[in-house]
Amino acid sequence: MKKRLKIGMIGGGIGGLVGNWHRYAIRLDDKYELVAGCFSSNIENGINSANELGVDLDRNYPDFKTMAQKESQRDDGIDVVSIVTPNHLHASPSIEFLSKNINVICDKPLTASMKDANDLYNAVKKSKAFFFLTHNYSAYPVVREMRKIVQEGQIGKIRLIRGGYLQGWLGSKEEETNKQAEWRTDPERSGVAGCVGDIGSHLMHLAEFVSGAKVKEVAADLSTFVEGRKLDDNASILIRMNNGSRGNLSVSQIATGDENNITLSIYGEDGALHWQQENPNYAKFSKKGELDRIITRGSAIFDQQAQSKLRIPPGHPEAFIEAFAQIYSDVADIIQGSEQANDLLKIVPNIDDGFHIMKFIKACVDSSNNNSIWTEVSKNN
């Protein structure tokens, strides 16, 4: 029997939203044990969080540098650290732990700035440790099946990609009373983009993951509808991909009535695939000259290796937390050198994915600031 990996956490103190998601994911497949943390910059909150989470107070640290140093010196030190802080605090802790060859799982997007992204990219390449990002929508079983269908050429050469990520929770100035809204709309902590960085990064990664193509150019129109807000809360983005396909993305956090409405359609010469995150256990597979098919986790065509990872029988919904947990489960298998490690390394989001998405975010902002002209993604460094 493999031992549980010892994991620490930076951020995610009690009362936070994202930290809870990561802890749910950590617990679900029982491959980790949370043993250490720097849960808050506030000492009292850090102590309360450690007590609430069952972490010994001698492994509750006042800052990430102390934690990295002391954990790296322990015989029973952590194997991996989870970074669940706002964007501007992703790079420094990640770099510190990587320098101690401690594996890192970081929330997305990669960082708040291209400078930090470059520094982190270089740190990953120098380290012996692994680095992964929690772009968890790519871990839905049906999404991974869609990727396989595309790779097998079942829809032919891809022509068009259409995607949307629509939320309505920032339709008014929530940043004055909502902690999550406050940092996400602050350029110092979120970065140069608002909704494009927060949820557009997810959508672009998802489109690339399923299609197998990379965005090459964007023509973006970023808008800020809520008066006094400093970052974009809505965006329309035209995309040109490196395989010749075209597409458009609609991203918004002021779409009244929408909750977490992610949609993705991939159109090829011979067929198409359609998926909605709010009904994530199903996708429509259209093929020329044939009746439409519904892909489910119980479909006869469903990849058998993927089926082996399902936690509950088809018909019992798996959703957001399970997708989050799949990232953590896959990372554990990679770190522990399972038979599937090499295959998993091809699909779990990594530093190259994160760095590329940072270039996409910057290109969208640059394009919008220049009257939505076509802007090359690769030119951003």
N, C-alpha and C positions, 0 to 999 in steps of 0.2 A: 504494500500500500504506500502510495506517495504521501509524504508529509505535507501539511498545509504550508503555503508560503507565508512568511511573516511580512505583513504590510504596515506601512506608516501612512499618515495623511497630513498634508499641508493645507490649512484652511478647513472649512466644513464644520465649524463649531455648531453646537446645538442652537437651533433656531434658523439655521440656513437651509435653503432649499436644495441646492445642487449637491451638497455634501451628503444629504440623506439619500439621494438617488444613487450616488456612488456606493454608499454603504449597503443599500439594498442589493445592489449588483454584486458586491463583494461577498455577501452572505449566501446568495442564492444557490450556488453550486458547491459551496463548502470547500473551496480550494485555497482560501486565505484565512488568516487570523490577524485581526487588527491589534497591534501590540504597542504602537508608538504614535506620537503626533505632535504637531505644533498647530493646534486647532484654531487659535485666535491670537491676534496681536494684543488683545486685552487679557492680562494675566488671570483675572478672576474668571472670565468667560472660558479661558483655556482650561483652568482647573475644573470648573463645573462640567465642561464638555468631557474631559477625561474621566471624571467620576461617573457621569451618565453613560459613557460608552464602555466602561469597564477596563480602561487603560490605566496601568500603574502610574502613579504620579511621578515616579522617578524616570519615566519615559514620556512624560509630558513636558515638552521643551519650550523655552521662551522665544526661540527664533529658529529658522530653518538651518542656519549655519551651524549652530550648536548641535542640532539634531543630526545633521549629516555627519559631523565629526564624531560624535559619541556613538552613534549607531554603527558607523564603519569600524569602530574599534572594539565592539562587543563580539564575543564568540557567537552569541545568539542574536546578532543585529538583523535589521530588516533586509529582506530580499528585494523588495520593491517599494516605491513610494507613489502615492496618488496625490496629484496636484489639483486642488479644487478651488482655487482662488480666482478673483477677477483677472481679466486678461493681462493687465500690466504686471501681475505677479506670477506669471507662468515661467518666464525665462530664467530669472535669477535662482529660484529654488531648483529648477530642473538642471541647470548647469552645475550647481553645487553638488547635487547627488550623483550626477553623471561623472563628475571628477573623482568621486569615491567608488566608481563602478557599481553603483546601485541602480537597478532598473527603475524606469519612470513610466507611469501612466498619467497623462496630462489631459485636462479638459480642453475643449476647443474654443475659439480658434487658437492657433499656435501661440501667438503673442499679441501685444497691442501695437507694435511697430515693426517695420522692416529691419531696423538696426538690431532689435532684440531677436528677431527671427534669424538673421544672419549669425549672430553670436551663438544662439542655441543650435542652429544647424551645424556649425563648426564643432561645438562641444559634443554633439552626438557622434559625429564622424571620428572624433578622437577617442571616445570612450569605448570600453569593452562591454558596456551595459546596453540593454535594449531601451528604446524609447517608442511609446505608442500614444496615439490620440483617441479620445472617445467620440469619434463620429459614429454614434451607435446605430443610426438608421441603416447603415450598411450591414448590420448584423441580423436584421430580420431574416428568418428562413426563406420567405417568399422572395425577398429582394435578392438574396444570394442565388436562388433558383433562376430568377430573371437574368442575372449576370451570366449564368451558365448557358442559358438559351441563346443569348447574344453571342457568346464565345463560340458556340457550336455552329453559328451561321444560320440558325433556324429562321431568323427574320431578314436575312440577307444584309446587304450593305446598308448601313444606317444613313438616313437622309435628314431626319428632323428629331430634335429633342425639345420637349416642352415640359416645363416644371413650374410649380407654384409652392410657396410657403407663406401662408396667410394667417395672421393672428390679429386679434382686435384689442388685446389687453393694454396697449399704450395709446389708445384713442383719445385719452385726456392726459393731463400732466401728472401722471402717477409718480414721477420721480420725487415729488415733494413729500410723499408719505410711504412709498414702497421701496424697501431696501434693494430689491432686485432691479427695479426700474432705475433707481438712483445711479448705480455704478454703470449700468448698461448704456445710459445716455450721457455719460461723462467722458469727454475725449481723453482725459488724463488716464482713465482706467480702462476704458473700452477700446480706444484706438481711434483711427481716422474715420471709421464707419460705425453706424448704429445698427440698423436692422440687417444691412448687408453683411456685416461682420458677425452678428449674433446668429441669425438664422439663414442668411444667404450663403454663408460658408457651408452649412449643412447641406443645403440644396445642391450647390455646385459639386460638392464631393459625392453626393448620392448619384447625380447624373453621370459623373465621370466613372464611378464605380460600376454602375450597371452597363453603360455604353462601351466602356473600355477605351474611350477617347479622352483627350485632354483639351481643355479650353485654350485657344490660341489668341483670340482677340475678343474684346467686348466693346459694345456701344451702350453706355448706361445713362439712365436718367434717374438720379437720386433726388428725393424730395423730403422736405420737413414740413409737415402739416400742422403739428401742434405748436402754437405760438410760444416762443421762448426756449424751445428745445434746441440743443447745440448740434445734434447729429441726425442723420437721415432716419425717417421712420417708414419710408416707402420707396420702392425702386422697381423700375422696369429695365430689363437687361437683355439686349440682343447678344448672342454668342456665336462665334465661329470656332469650330473644333479642328483639331489637327488631322482628322480623317476626312475632312471635306464636308462634314455635316454642318447644319445650321440649327439654331434654336432660339428660344426666348424663355426667360425666367421672370416670374412675377413674385416679388417679395414685399411683404407689408406687415407692420405691427399696429396699423390703425384701421384694419379691415373689420369694421364693426360686425359682430355676430360670429366671426370665425374664431375658433379656439386654437387648434394646432393642425391646420388644414394643409398637409403636404401632399402634392400630387406629382406624379412623374409619368410621362409617356415617351416611349422610344419608338420611332417609326422607321422601318427599313423597307427595302425594295420588295420583300416577300411577306412581310408581316409587321405586327406591332405589339407592344406590351404596355399595359396601363396599370398603375398602382396608386392606392390612396392610404396614407398613414393612419387615418382614423378608422380604417377597416383593413388592418395590415396583414391579415391571414389569407387574403385573396388577391389575385391579380388576373386581369383579362389578357388572354393570348389570342390575337387575331392573326390568321394566316390566309393568304390569297386562295380563293376557291374552296375554302373549308369553313365549316361552322366554327364560331368562336368557342374557345375553351376557357374554363376557369381553373386557374392554378391554385391549389390549396396545399397545406402541409401533408395532406393525405393522397395527393395526386399520384397516379401510377408512374408518371414521368419524373416525379420528384427525386432528386439526387439521393441515393441511398446513404452516402456518407453524411449528408446533411440531415437526413431523417434520424440518424443515430444520435444526433445532438438534441433532438426535441425532448422537452421535459415532460410534456403532457400530451395525451392523444389528440389527433386532429379533431376539430369541433369544439375543443376547449381552448378559448383564445389565448394566444401568447401575444404580448405587446411590448410597450416601451421599456419596462424594467427588465424583462427577459432579454431584449435586444442589448441593453446596457450590460447585463450579466454575461452575454455571449462574448463581448469584447474582453471582459475580465477573464472569463474561462479560457478563451483562446490564448491570451497572453500567458496565463499560468502554464498551459500546455507547451508553449514556445520556450519559456524559461526553463521548464523541467525537461525539455528535450524529448517530447513525445514523438511517436512515429509520424504524426501529422504536422510536426513543427514546420517543415519546409513549405508545405502547402499553405499553412496558416499565415506564414510570413508574407505570402503573396496577396492576402486579402485584409489583414488587420491594418488599419490606418497607421502610418508611420511618419517619420520626420520629412520624408520627401513629399508625401501627400500634404502635410501641414504647411510646408514651405511654399508649395505650389498654390495652395488656397490663399495664403497671405498675399502672393503676387496678384491673384485674381481680385481680392478685396481692394488692393491699392490701385489696380488698373480701373476698377469700377469708379472709384473716387476721382481719379485723374480724368477719366473720360467725361464724367458728369460735370466736372469743373471746366471742361473745355468744349461746352456745347454738345456733349454726347458724341464726340468724334470716336471713330474706331481706334482702339488703343491696344497695343500688343501686351500680353500678359508677361511674356518672358523678359521684357526690358526692365521690369521692376526688381530692384535689388535692395 
